[in-house]
Amino acid sequence: MQNEQSVEQLNRLLRGELSAIETYEQALQKVKDATTTDTLRRLAEDHRSAADILRQQVALCGGTPDHDSGAWGVWARTVEGTASLLGDNLALKALKEGEEHGLKEYQDVAADDSIPYSARNLITSDLLTRQRQHIGVLDRVMATLS
């Protein structure tokens, strides 16, 4: 039972990362500023790396990693698509909101004692840090475009 719960929680985080990758890719097609594009590519790559880490953790718990972002991904892509049509700042704001949602998800899972220590340690020592950094980076990018 504990492994099943761990697999579901880690797959939830993985779906969030897959959604982030999709929304960053969508934003990259719309954003016009070259410096912003470079920044968004780096952030998308961070999410790819996080997804790989989570896939490994799901497998270590005996589960099968999810392959798509599910319902959250559909919603996130819709929000990002709408925001992208309205300009770079709104697209970046939508990305930031996604990062903030991801931060909360990571915090919730990190606080769950049923998750194996090694996975919680990766979340608290690496993945949470990345989420916080992404929020700061997006804040700085939005400030430069204002």
DSSP file (Angstrom, degrees, kcal/mol; ACC not computed):
  #  RESIDUE AA STRUCTURE BP1 BP2  ACC     N-H-->O    O-->H-N    N-H-->O    O-->H-N    TCO  KAPPA ALPHA  PHI   PSI    X-CA   Y-CA   Z-CA
    1    1 A M     >        0   0    0      0, 0.0     4,-2.4     0, 0.0     5,-0.2   0.000 360.0 360.0 360.0 -44.1    0.0    0.0    0.0
    2    2 A Q  H  >  +     0   0    0      1,-0.2     4,-2.5     2,-0.2     5,-0.2   0.914 360.0  49.4 -63.0 -41.9    2.8    2.4    0.9
    3    3 A N  H  > S+     0   0    0      2,-0.2     4,-2.9     1,-0.2    -1,-0.2   0.899 109.7  51.8 -63.7 -39.1    4.6    1.8   -2.4
    4    4 A E  H  > S+     0   0    0      2,-0.2     4,-2.4     1,-0.2    -2,-0.2   0.919 111.4  46.8 -62.1 -42.8    1.3    2.4   -4.3
    5    5 A Q  H  X S+     0   0    0     -4,-2.4     4,-2.5     2,-0.2    -2,-0.2   0.906 113.1  49.3 -65.5 -40.8    0.8    5.7   -2.5
    6    6 A S  H  X S+     0   0    0     -4,-2.5     4,-2.9     2,-0.2     5,-0.3   0.922 110.6  50.2 -63.3 -44.3    4.4    6.7   -3.2
    7    7 A V  H  X S+     0   0    0     -4,-2.9     4,-2.7     1,-0.2    -2,-0.2   0.921 112.0  47.9 -60.7 -44.2    4.1    5.8   -6.8
    8    8 A E  H  X S+     0   0    0     -4,-2.4     4,-2.1     2,-0.2    -2,-0.2   0.925 113.6  46.8 -64.4 -44.0    0.9    7.8   -7.2
    9    9 A Q  H  X S+     0   0    0     -4,-2.5     4,-1.9     2,-0.2    -2,-0.2   0.932 115.3  45.3 -63.6 -45.6    2.4   10.8   -5.4
   10   10 A L  H  X S+     0   0    0     -4,-2.9     4,-2.4     1,-0.2    -2,-0.2   0.878 112.1  51.8 -67.4 -37.1    5.6   10.7   -7.4
   11   11 A N  H  X S+     0   0    0     -4,-2.7     4,-2.8    -5,-0.3    -1,-0.2   0.853 105.4  56.7 -66.4 -33.2    3.7   10.2  -10.7
   12   12 A R  H  X S+     0   0    0     -4,-2.1     4,-1.7     2,-0.2    -2,-0.2   0.926 109.6  45.0 -61.0 -44.1    1.6   13.3   -9.7
   13   13 A L  H  X S+     0   0    0     -4,-1.9     4,-2.2     2,-0.2    -2,-0.2   0.905 111.7  53.0 -64.7 -40.8    4.8   15.3   -9.5
   14   14 A L  H  X S+     0   0    0     -4,-2.4     4,-2.7     1,-0.2    -2,-0.2   0.915 106.7  51.8 -61.0 -43.7    6.0   13.7  -12.8
   15   15 A R  H  X S+     0   0    0     -4,-2.8     4,-2.4     1,-0.2    -1,-0.2   0.890 108.3  52.7 -60.8 -37.7    2.7   14.7  -14.5
   16   16 A G  H  X S+     0   0    0     -4,-1.7     4,-2.3     2,-0.2    -1,-0.2   0.908 109.6  47.9 -62.6 -41.9    3.3   18.3  -13.3
   17   17 A E  H  X S+     0   0    0     -4,-2.2     4,-2.4     2,-0.2    -2,-0.2   0.905 111.2  50.3 -65.6 -41.1    6.8   18.3  -14.8
   18   18 A L  H  X S+     0   0    0     -4,-2.7     4,-2.2     1,-0.2    -2,-0.2   0.897 110.6  50.2 -63.8 -39.0    5.5   16.9  -18.1
   19   19 A S  H  X S+     0   0    0     -4,-2.4     4,-2.6    -5,-0.2    -2,-0.2   0.910 109.0  51.9 -62.9 -42.4    2.9   19.7  -18.0
   20   20 A A  H  X S+     0   0    0     -4,-2.3     4,-2.7     2,-0.2     5,-0.2   0.918 108.3  50.9 -61.0 -43.7    5.6   22.3  -17.4
   21   21 A I  H  X S+     0   0    0     -4,-2.4     4,-2.4     1,-0.2    -1,-0.2   0.937 111.6  48.2 -58.7 -46.7    7.7   21.0  -20.3
   22   22 A E  H  X S+     0   0    0     -4,-2.2     4,-2.0     1,-0.2    -2,-0.2   0.907 113.1  46.4 -62.0 -42.8    4.6   21.3  -22.6
   23   23 A T  H  X S+     0   0    0     -4,-2.6     4,-2.5     2,-0.2    -1,-0.2   0.872 111.7  50.8 -72.6 -34.7    3.7   24.8  -21.4
   24   24 A Y  H  X S+     0   0    0     -4,-2.7     4,-2.6    -5,-0.2    -1,-0.2   0.915 110.0  50.8 -65.4 -40.4    7.3   26.0  -21.8
   25   25 A E  H  X S+     0   0    0     -4,-2.4     4,-1.0    -5,-0.2    -2,-0.2   0.907 111.1  48.7 -62.1 -40.3    7.5   24.6  -25.3
   26   26 A Q  H >X S+     0   0    0     -4,-2.0     4,-0.6     1,-0.2     3,-0.6   0.923 111.7  48.5 -65.0 -43.9    4.2   26.4  -26.1
   27   27 A A  H >X S+     0   0    0     -4,-2.5     4,-2.8     1,-0.2     3,-1.3   0.881 104.7  60.0 -63.8 -37.6    5.5   29.7  -24.7
   28   28 A L  H 3< S+     0   0    0     -4,-2.6    -1,-0.2     1,-0.3    -2,-0.2   0.797 100.9  55.3 -61.9 -28.1    8.8   29.3  -26.6
   29   29 A Q  H << S+     0   0    0     -4,-1.0    -1,-0.3    -3,-0.6    -2,-0.2   0.708 118.0  33.8 -75.2 -19.2    6.7   29.3  -29.8
   30   30 A K  H << S+     0   0    0     -3,-1.3    -2,-0.2    -4,-0.6    -1,-0.1   0.756  90.7  96.6-107.8 -32.3    5.1   32.6  -28.9
   31   31 A V     <  -     0   0    0     -4,-2.8    53,-0.0     1,-0.1     6,-0.0  -0.393  48.7-169.3 -69.2 136.4    7.7   34.7  -27.0
   32   32 A K        +     0   0    0     -2,-0.1     2,-0.3     4,-0.0    -1,-0.1   0.762  54.4  95.5 -98.9 -28.5    9.5   37.1  -29.2
   33   33 A D     >  -     0   0    0      1,-0.1     4,-2.3     2,-0.1     5,-0.1  -0.510  63.5-148.5 -72.4 125.2   12.4   38.4  -27.0
   34   34 A A  H  > S+     0   0    0     -2,-0.3     4,-2.2     1,-0.2     5,-0.2   0.881  96.3  49.9 -63.9 -41.6   15.6   36.4  -27.7
   35   35 A T  H  > S+     0   0    0      1,-0.2     4,-2.0     2,-0.2    -1,-0.2   0.914 111.9  48.8 -64.4 -41.7   17.0   36.7  -24.2
   36   36 A T  H  > S+     0   0    0      1,-0.2     4,-2.8     2,-0.2    -2,-0.2   0.907 108.6  54.2 -63.2 -41.6   13.7   35.6  -22.7
   37   37 A T  H  X S+     0   0    0     -4,-2.3     4,-2.3     1,-0.2    -2,-0.2   0.919 107.7  49.7 -59.2 -45.2   13.6   32.6  -25.2
   38   38 A D  H  X S+     0   0    0     -4,-2.2     4,-1.9     1,-0.2    -1,-0.2   0.913 111.9  48.9 -59.9 -42.7   17.1   31.5  -24.0
   39   39 A T  H  X S+     0   0    0     -4,-2.0     4,-2.2     1,-0.2    -2,-0.2   0.923 110.5  49.9 -63.3 -45.3   15.9   31.7  -20.4
   40   40 A L  H  X S+     0   0    0     -4,-2.8     4,-2.6     1,-0.2    -1,-0.2   0.862 107.5  54.7 -64.4 -35.5   12.7   29.7  -21.1
   41   41 A R  H  X S+     0   0    0     -4,-2.3     4,-2.2    -5,-0.2    -1,-0.2   0.914 108.3  49.2 -62.2 -42.2   14.8   27.0  -22.8
   42   42 A R  H  X S+     0   0    0     -4,-1.9     4,-2.0     2,-0.2    -2,-0.2   0.913 112.0  48.1 -64.0 -41.7   17.0   26.7  -19.7
   43   43 A L  H  X S+     0   0    0     -4,-2.2     4,-1.8     2,-0.2    -2,-0.2   0.907 110.3  51.5 -66.0 -40.8   13.9   26.4  -17.5
   44   44 A A  H  X S+     0   0    0     -4,-2.6     4,-2.0     1,-0.2    -1,-0.2   0.898 108.6  52.1 -61.3 -40.1   12.3   23.8  -19.8
   45   45 A E  H  X S+     0   0    0     -4,-2.2     4,-2.4     1,-0.2    -1,-0.2   0.884 105.4  55.1 -64.8 -37.8   15.5   21.8  -19.7
   46   46 A D  H  X S+     0   0    0     -4,-2.0     4,-2.4     1,-0.2    -1,-0.2   0.898 107.8  49.8 -58.5 -41.0   15.4   21.9  -15.9
   47   47 A H  H  X S+     0   0    0     -4,-1.8     4,-2.4     2,-0.2    -2,-0.2   0.864 108.0  53.0 -68.8 -35.2   11.9   20.4  -16.0
   48   48 A R  H  X S+     0   0    0     -4,-2.0     4,-2.1     2,-0.2    -2,-0.2   0.930 110.6  47.8 -62.9 -43.5   13.1   17.7  -18.4
   49   49 A S  H  X S+     0   0    0     -4,-2.4     4,-2.2     2,-0.2    -2,-0.2   0.916 111.4  49.9 -62.4 -44.2   15.8   16.8  -15.9
   50   50 A A  H  X S+     0   0    0     -4,-2.4     4,-2.5     1,-0.2    -1,-0.2   0.893 108.5  53.5 -62.3 -39.8   13.3   16.8  -13.0
   51   51 A A  H  X S+     0   0    0     -4,-2.4     4,-2.5     2,-0.2    -1,-0.2   0.904 107.9  50.6 -61.8 -41.0   11.0   14.6  -15.0
   52   52 A D  H  X S+     0   0    0     -4,-2.1     4,-2.0     2,-0.2    -2,-0.2   0.916 110.1  49.9 -62.3 -43.2   13.9   12.1  -15.5
   53   53 A I  H  X S+     0   0    0     -4,-2.2     4,-2.0     1,-0.2    -2,-0.2   0.925 112.2  47.7 -60.7 -44.8   14.7   12.1  -11.8
   54   54 A L  H  X S+     0   0    0     -4,-2.5     4,-2.6     2,-0.2    -2,-0.2   0.874 107.3  55.7 -67.6 -36.9   11.0   11.5  -11.0
   55   55 A R  H  X S+     0   0    0     -4,-2.5     4,-2.2     1,-0.2    -1,-0.2   0.930 109.1  48.4 -58.3 -44.3   10.8    8.6  -13.5
   56   56 A Q  H  X S+     0   0    0     -4,-2.0     4,-2.4     1,-0.2    -2,-0.2   0.904 111.1  49.9 -62.3 -42.0   13.7    7.0  -11.7
   57   57 A Q  H  X S+     0   0    0     -4,-2.0     4,-1.3     2,-0.2    -2,-0.2   0.893 109.1  51.2 -66.5 -39.7   12.1    7.4   -8.3
   58   58 A V  H  <>S+     0   0    0     -4,-2.6     5,-2.5     1,-0.2     3,-0.4   0.938 111.8  47.9 -60.8 -46.0    8.8    6.0   -9.5
   59   59 A A  H ><5S+     0   0    0     -4,-2.2     3,-1.9     1,-0.2    -2,-0.2   0.893 107.0  55.9 -62.9 -40.0   10.6    2.9  -10.9
   60   60 A L  H 3<5S+     0   0    0     -4,-2.4    -1,-0.2     1,-0.3    -2,-0.2   0.793 105.0  53.7 -63.1 -26.8   12.6    2.6   -7.6
   61   61 A C  T 3<5S-     0   0    0     -4,-1.3    -1,-0.3    -3,-0.4    -2,-0.2   0.402 125.7-104.4 -86.2   2.7    9.2    2.4   -5.8
   62   62 A G  T < 5S+     0   0    0     -3,-1.9    -3,-0.2     1,-0.3     2,-0.1   0.608  81.0 122.2  88.0  12.8    8.2   -0.4   -8.2
   63   63 A G      < -     0   0    0     -5,-2.5    -1,-0.3    -6,-0.2    -2,-0.1  -0.449  65.0-111.8-103.5 176.6    5.9    1.6  -10.3
   64   64 A T        -     0   0    0     -2,-0.1     2,-0.1    -3,-0.1   -53,-0.0  -0.944  36.8-121.6-107.3 121.5    5.5    2.6  -13.9
   65   65 A P        -     0   0    0      0, 0.0   -10,-0.1     0, 0.0   -54,-0.0  -0.358  28.2-111.7 -64.3 138.9    6.2    6.2  -14.7
   66   66 A D        -     0   0    0      1,-0.1     3,-0.1    -2,-0.1    -8,-0.0  -0.336  20.1-155.6 -65.0 152.6    3.4    8.1  -16.3
   67   67 A H        +     0   0    0      1,-0.0     2,-0.3    -2,-0.0    -1,-0.1   0.516  68.8  41.2-110.9  -9.4    4.0    9.2  -19.9
   68   68 A D  S    S-     0   0    0      1,-0.0   -49,-0.1     0, 0.0   -50,-0.1  -0.914  78.5-115.9-138.3 168.0    1.7   12.2  -20.3
   69   69 A S    >>  -     0   0    0     -2,-0.3     4,-1.0     1,-0.2     3,-0.5   0.575  47.3-159.8 -81.7 -10.5    0.6   15.2  -18.2
   70   70 A G  H 3>  -     0   0    0      1,-0.2     4,-1.5     2,-0.2     3,-0.3  -0.221  55.2 -22.7  67.8-155.3   -3.0   14.2  -17.9
   71   71 A A  H 3> S+     0   0    0      1,-0.2     4,-2.2     2,-0.2    -1,-0.2   0.849 135.9  57.7 -62.7 -37.5   -5.8   16.6  -17.1
   72   72 A W  H <> S+     0   0    0     -3,-0.5     4,-2.9     1,-0.2    -1,-0.2   0.903 105.2  52.4 -60.5 -39.8   -3.5   19.1  -15.4
   73   73 A G  H  X S+     0   0    0     -4,-1.0     4,-2.6    -3,-0.3    -1,-0.2   0.891 107.1  51.4 -63.8 -40.3   -1.5   19.3  -18.6
   74   74 A V  H  X S+     0   0    0     -4,-1.5     4,-1.9     2,-0.2    -1,-0.2   0.941 113.7  44.5 -62.0 -46.8   -4.6   20.1  -20.7
   75   75 A W  H  X S+     0   0    0     -4,-2.2     4,-2.5     2,-0.2    -2,-0.2   0.939 114.1  49.0 -63.0 -47.6   -5.6   22.9  -18.3
   76   76 A A  H  X S+     0   0    0     -4,-2.9     4,-2.8     1,-0.2     5,-0.2   0.897 110.9  50.0 -61.7 -41.4   -2.1   24.3  -18.1
   77   77 A R  H  X S+     0   0    0     -4,-2.6     4,-2.7     2,-0.2    -1,-0.2   0.881 110.2  51.3 -65.0 -37.1   -1.7   24.3  -21.9
   78   78 A T  H  X S+     0   0    0     -4,-1.9     4,-2.2    -5,-0.2    -2,-0.2   0.933 112.5  45.3 -64.5 -46.0   -5.1   26.1  -22.3
   79   79 A V  H  X S+     0   0    0     -4,-2.5     4,-2.6     1,-0.2    -2,-0.2   0.940 115.7  46.3 -62.5 -47.4   -4.1   28.8  -19.9
   80   80 A E  H  X S+     0   0    0     -4,-2.8     4,-2.9     1,-0.2    -2,-0.2   0.899 111.3  52.4 -64.1 -40.7   -0.7   29.2  -21.4
   81   81 A G  H  X S+     0   0    0     -4,-2.7     4,-1.4    -5,-0.2    -1,-0.2   0.915 112.1  45.1 -62.0 -43.4   -2.1   29.3  -24.9
   82   82 A T  H  X S+     0   0    0     -4,-2.2     4,-0.8     2,-0.2     3,-0.2   0.934 115.2  47.4 -64.8 -46.0   -4.6   32.0  -24.0
   83   83 A A  H >< S+     0   0    0     -4,-2.6     3,-0.9     1,-0.2     8,-0.5   0.888 107.5  56.8 -63.6 -39.4   -1.9   34.0  -22.2
   84   84 A S  H >< S+     0   0    0     -4,-2.9     3,-1.0     1,-0.3    -1,-0.2   0.853 101.7  56.2 -61.9 -34.6    0.5   33.7  -25.1
   85   85 A L  H 3< S+     0   0    0     -4,-1.4    -1,-0.3     1,-0.2    -2,-0.2   0.774 106.6  51.8 -66.3 -24.6   -2.0   35.2  -27.5
   86   86 A L  T << S-     0   0    0     -3,-0.9    -1,-0.2    -4,-0.8    -2,-0.2   0.445 122.4 -77.5 -95.9  -0.9   -2.2   38.2  -25.2
   87   87 A G    <>  -     0   0    0     -3,-1.0     4,-2.0    -4,-0.5    -1,-0.3  -0.460  45.0 -71.9 126.9 163.8    1.6   38.9  -25.0
   88   88 A D  H  > S+     0   0    0      1,-0.2     4,-2.7     2,-0.2     5,-0.2   0.883 121.4  54.3 -59.6 -43.8    4.9   37.9  -23.5
   89   89 A N  H  > S+     0   0    0      1,-0.2     4,-2.3     2,-0.2    -1,-0.2   0.906 110.6  45.4 -62.3 -41.6    4.1   39.3  -20.0
   90   90 A L  H  > S+     0   0    0     -7,-0.2     4,-2.3     2,-0.2    -1,-0.2   0.878 112.0  52.3 -69.3 -35.9    0.9   37.3  -19.6
   91   91 A A  H  X S+     0   0    0     -4,-2.0     4,-2.0    -8,-0.5    -2,-0.2   0.918 111.8  46.3 -62.9 -42.4    2.6   34.2  -21.0
   92   92 A L  H  X S+     0   0    0     -4,-2.7     4,-2.5     2,-0.2    -2,-0.2   0.879 110.0  53.7 -67.6 -37.7    5.4   34.6  -18.4
   93   93 A K  H  X S+     0   0    0     -4,-2.3     4,-2.4    -5,-0.2    -1,-0.2   0.906 108.3  50.0 -63.1 -40.8    2.8   35.2  -15.6
   94   94 A A  H  X S+     0   0    0     -4,-2.3     4,-1.9     2,-0.2    -2,-0.2   0.899 110.4  50.2 -64.1 -40.4    1.0   32.0  -16.6
   95   95 A L  H  X S+     0   0    0     -4,-2.0     4,-2.2     2,-0.2    -2,-0.2   0.916 109.8  51.0 -62.7 -42.2    4.3   30.1  -16.4
   96   96 A K  H  X S+     0   0    0     -4,-2.5     4,-2.7     1,-0.2    -2,-0.2   0.915 107.6  52.2 -62.4 -42.9    5.1   31.6  -13.0
   97   97 A E  H  X S+     0   0    0     -4,-2.4     4,-2.2     1,-0.2    -1,-0.2   0.886 109.1  50.8 -61.0 -37.8    1.7   30.5  -11.7
   98   98 A G  H  X S+     0   0    0     -4,-1.9     4,-2.5     2,-0.2    -1,-0.2   0.900 109.6  50.1 -64.2 -40.4    2.4   27.0  -12.9
   99   99 A E  H  X S+     0   0    0     -4,-2.2     4,-2.4     2,-0.2    -2,-0.2   0.900 109.9  50.6 -63.9 -41.0    5.8   27.1  -11.1
  100  100 A E  H  X S+     0   0    0     -4,-2.7     4,-1.9     2,-0.2    -2,-0.2   0.895 110.4  49.3 -64.9 -39.3    4.0   28.3   -7.9
  101  101 A H  H  X S+     0   0    0     -4,-2.2     4,-2.3     1,-0.2    -2,-0.2   0.925 110.9  50.5 -63.0 -44.1    1.6   25.4   -8.2
  102  102 A G  H  X S+     0   0    0     -4,-2.5     4,-2.7     1,-0.2    -2,-0.2   0.882 106.4  55.0 -61.5 -38.9    4.5   23.0   -8.7
  103  103 A L  H  X S+     0   0    0     -4,-2.4     4,-2.5     1,-0.2    -1,-0.2   0.927 108.6  48.0 -59.3 -46.0    6.2   24.4   -5.6
  104  104 A K  H  X S+     0   0    0     -4,-1.9     4,-2.4     2,-0.2    -2,-0.2   0.909 110.8  51.4 -62.2 -42.2    3.1   23.7   -3.5
  105  105 A E  H  X S+     0   0    0     -4,-2.3     4,-2.2     1,-0.2    -2,-0.2   0.935 111.2  47.3 -60.5 -46.4    2.9   20.1   -5.0
  106  106 A Y  H  X S+     0   0    0     -4,-2.7     4,-2.7     1,-0.2    -2,-0.2   0.906 111.1  51.6 -62.0 -41.9    6.5   19.4   -4.2
  107  107 A Q  H  X S+     0   0    0     -4,-2.5     4,-1.3     1,-0.2    -1,-0.2   0.906 109.5  50.4 -62.1 -41.4    6.1   20.8   -0.6
  108  108 A D  H  < S+     0   0    0     -4,-2.4     4,-0.3     1,-0.2     3,-0.2   0.925 114.0  43.2 -62.6 -45.7    3.0   18.6   -0.1
  109  109 A V  H >< S+     0   0    0     -4,-2.2     3,-1.4     1,-0.2     6,-0.2   0.891 109.7  56.5 -69.7 -38.9    4.9   15.4   -1.2
  110  110 A A  H 3< S+     0   0    0     -4,-2.7    -1,-0.2     1,-0.3    -2,-0.2   0.802 106.5  51.6 -62.1 -28.0    8.0   16.3    0.7
  111  111 A A  T 3< S+     0   0    0     -4,-1.3     2,-0.8    -3,-0.2    -1,-0.3   0.515  86.0 101.8 -85.6  -5.4    5.9   16.5    3.9
  112  112 A D    X   -     0   0    0     -3,-1.4     3,-1.6    -4,-0.3     8,-0.1  -0.713  57.5-161.7 -86.0 110.2    4.4   13.0    3.3
  113  113 A D  T 3  S+     0   0    0     -2,-0.8    -1,-0.2     1,-0.3     4,-0.1   0.633  85.1  70.2 -67.7 -13.0    6.2   10.5    5.5
  114  114 A S  T 3  S+     0   0    0      2,-0.1    -1,-0.3  -109,-0.0  -108,-0.2   0.668  79.5  91.8 -78.5 -13.8    4.9    7.6    3.4
  115  115 A I  S <  S-     0   0    0     -3,-1.6     5,-0.1    -6,-0.2  -112,-0.1  -0.625  95.4 -97.9 -77.8 135.7    7.3    8.7    0.6
  116  116 A P     >  -     0   0    0      0, 0.0     4,-2.5     0, 0.0     3,-0.5  -0.197  28.9-120.0 -54.8 144.6   10.7    7.0    0.8
  117  117 A Y  H  > S+     0   0    0      1,-0.2     4,-3.0     2,-0.2     5,-0.2   0.883 111.6  56.3 -54.4 -43.2   13.3    9.1    2.5
  118  118 A S  H  > S+     0   0    0      1,-0.2     4,-1.9     2,-0.2    -1,-0.2   0.890 110.2  45.1 -60.8 -39.3   15.6    9.0   -0.7
  119  119 A A  H  > S+     0   0    0     -3,-0.5     4,-2.3     2,-0.2    -1,-0.2   0.919 113.8  48.7 -70.2 -43.7   12.8   10.5   -2.8
  120  120 A R  H  X S+     0   0    0     -4,-2.5     4,-2.8     1,-0.2     5,-0.2   0.892 110.0  53.1 -63.0 -37.8   11.9   13.1   -0.2
  121  121 A N  H  X S+     0   0    0     -4,-3.0     4,-2.8    -5,-0.2     5,-0.3   0.916 108.9  48.5 -63.8 -43.1   15.6   14.0    0.1
  122  122 A L  H  X>S+     0   0    0     -4,-1.9     5,-1.8    -5,-0.2     4,-1.8   0.898 112.7  49.6 -61.2 -40.4   15.8   14.6   -3.7
  123  123 A I  I  <>S+     0   0    0     -4,-2.3     5,-3.2     3,-0.2     6,-0.4   0.954 117.2  38.5 -64.3 -49.5   12.7   16.7   -3.6
  124  124 A T  I  <5S+     0   0    0     -4,-2.8    -2,-0.2     1,-0.2    -1,-0.2   0.852 122.3  41.3 -74.0 -33.1   13.9   18.9   -0.7
  125  125 A S  I  <5S+     0   0    0     -4,-2.8    -1,-0.2    -5,-0.2    -2,-0.2   0.715 135.8   2.7 -88.3 -19.5   17.5   19.1   -1.7
  126  126 A D  I  X5S+     0   0    0     -4,-1.8     4,-2.3    -5,-0.3    -3,-0.2   0.666 123.9  46.9-129.8 -60.4   17.1   19.6   -5.5
  127  127 A L  I  ><S+     0   0    0     -5,-1.8     4,-2.1     1,-0.2    -3,-0.2   0.872 113.0  48.0 -69.2 -39.1   13.6   19.8   -6.9
  128  128 A L  H  ><S+     0   0    0     -5,-3.2     4,-2.4    -6,-0.2    -1,-0.2   0.906 111.2  53.2 -64.1 -40.2   12.1   22.3   -4.5
  129  129 A T  H  > S+     0   0    0     -6,-0.4     4,-2.4     1,-0.2    -2,-0.2   0.917 108.0  50.2 -60.7 -43.7   15.2   24.5   -4.9
  130  130 A R  H  X S+     0   0    0     -4,-2.3     4,-2.8     2,-0.2    -1,-0.2   0.924 108.8  52.0 -60.2 -44.8   14.7   24.5   -8.7
  131  131 A Q  H  X S+     0   0    0     -4,-2.1     4,-1.9     1,-0.2    -2,-0.2   0.933 110.7  47.3 -59.3 -45.9   11.1   25.4   -8.4
  132  132 A R  H  X S+     0   0    0     -4,-2.4     4,-1.9     1,-0.2    -1,-0.2   0.914 112.2  50.3 -61.9 -42.3   11.9   28.4   -6.1
  133  133 A Q  H  X S+     0   0    0     -4,-2.4     4,-2.7     1,-0.2    -1,-0.2   0.905 106.9  54.7 -63.0 -41.2   14.7   29.5   -8.5
  134  134 A H  H  X S+     0   0    0     -4,-2.8     4,-2.7     1,-0.2     5,-0.2   0.905 106.4  51.5 -59.3 -41.9   12.3   29.3  -11.5
  135  135 A I  H  X S+     0   0    0     -4,-1.9     4,-2.2     1,-0.2    -1,-0.2   0.929 111.9  46.8 -61.7 -45.2    9.9   31.6   -9.8
  136  136 A G  H  X S+     0   0    0     -4,-1.9     4,-2.2     2,-0.2    -2,-0.2   0.901 111.7  50.8 -63.1 -41.9   12.7   34.1   -9.1
  137  137 A V  H  X S+     0   0    0     -4,-2.7     4,-2.6     1,-0.2    -2,-0.2   0.931 111.0  47.9 -62.4 -45.7   13.9   33.9  -12.7
  138  138 A L  H  X S+     0   0    0     -4,-2.7     4,-2.6     1,-0.2     5,-0.2   0.884 109.5  53.8 -64.9 -37.5   10.5   34.5  -14.1
  139  139 A D  H  X S+     0   0    0     -4,-2.2     4,-2.0    -5,-0.2    -1,-0.2   0.932 111.0  46.3 -58.9 -44.9   10.0   37.5  -11.8
  140  140 A R  H  X S+     0   0    0     -4,-2.2     4,-1.8     2,-0.2    -2,-0.2   0.908 112.2  49.9 -65.7 -42.0   13.3   39.0  -13.1
  141  141 A V  H  X S+     0   0    0     -4,-2.6     4,-1.4     1,-0.2    -1,-0.2   0.926 111.0  49.1 -62.7 -44.9   12.4   38.4  -16.7
  142  142 A M  H  X S+     0   0    0     -4,-2.6     4,-0.9     1,-0.2    -1,-0.2   0.875 108.7  54.0 -63.1 -36.6    9.0   39.9  -16.3
  143  143 A A  H  < S+     0   0    0     -4,-2.0     3,-0.4     1,-0.2    -1,-0.2   0.873 107.5  50.2 -65.6 -36.1   10.5   43.0  -14.6
  144  144 A T  H  < S+     0   0    0     -4,-1.8    -1,-0.2     1,-0.2    -2,-0.2   0.787 111.1  49.0 -73.2 -25.8   12.9   43.5  -17.5
  145  145 A L  H  <        0   0    0     -4,-1.4    -1,-0.2     1,-0.2    -2,-0.2   0.596 360.0 360.0 -87.9 -12.0   10.0   43.3  -20.0
  146  146 A S     <        0   0    0     -4,-0.9    -1,-0.2    -3,-0.4    -2,-0.1   0.482 360.0 360.0 -75.2 360.0    7.8   45.8  -18.1
